Amino acid sequence: MSDIWHNAMDHAVAIARQAGDVVREALRDDRMVMTKTSSVDLVTQTDQKVEKLIIQSVKEKFPTHRFIGEESVAAGEACDLTDSPTWIIDPIDGTTNFVHGFPFVAVSIGFSVNKQMEFGVVYSCLEDKMFTARRGKGAFCNGNLLQVSEQEDIRQSIIATEFGSSRDPEAVNNIFSSLRSILCIPVHGVRSAGSAAINMCLVASGCVEAYYEIGIHVWDVAASSLIVSEAGGVLMDVEGGAVDLMSRRIVAANRRTIAERIIKEISSFSPPRDDTPPQQ
Ligand code: IPD
């Protein structure tokens, strides 16, 4: 049977590679840093330039498709996921890494139809790793099939998480309370790549058993959520049940029992949803 989104996925891979060239080139220049919601929520002209490049290029080929892009939403556009074909874009996932030259920076492009992810492309530009997944057809890195870890014992696992961009004492306490409980299970280690998309691809690749975070956005994890599930992993909400990509909470794991063990240790809270319109 023919795959109707085959051309769109090929285009996503090509444009992610092109975006990666722009990101690598920009690393050689001075990076002008601006801030968004707080002094540690960073953005650069390269984030904005790459997002424009991707959206313009997709619009030329697929003029009826819709977009959710990190920088477009920051500029005031709606973050609505409808049934229409929608490209969900994070031009640079790992902006803080990009600013500092810390080598985990990804271009993330997810594609959803009827609110279901059809394909996901995450290009880790500095590692030159192209992660891809097509619904029902597996996940790959540079063409090699990905499979999550077979580890069943959380005490022999590595868990990835992040510290987010809120320095509100209560939010920081929640993060450290969860981290302490998970570390003391005990697990082999806890890691942070500085990019939600790359953390998720590490789960899909089998070198990290699970990743969790509260505070991510739909553009950080849309593409990589399909990469994890197509590699055999599971996605859950931090309180259990199905993940809701607009809820800004996620647990991605190699297996359900490990996800559930993490959920037991997390101090959960609910940040404002991505699809809640800003208050006037
Ligand atoms: C951020 C990164 C970071 C995660 C944040 C994200 P950005 O995305 O993925 O690892 O902790 O929650 O917002 O701002 O670099 O695109």
Residues whose N, C-alpha, C, O or C-beta is under 5 A from the ligand:
A	BS01	IPD	D90 I92 D93 G94 T95 T96 E162 F163 G164 G194 S195 A196 A197 G215 I216 D220
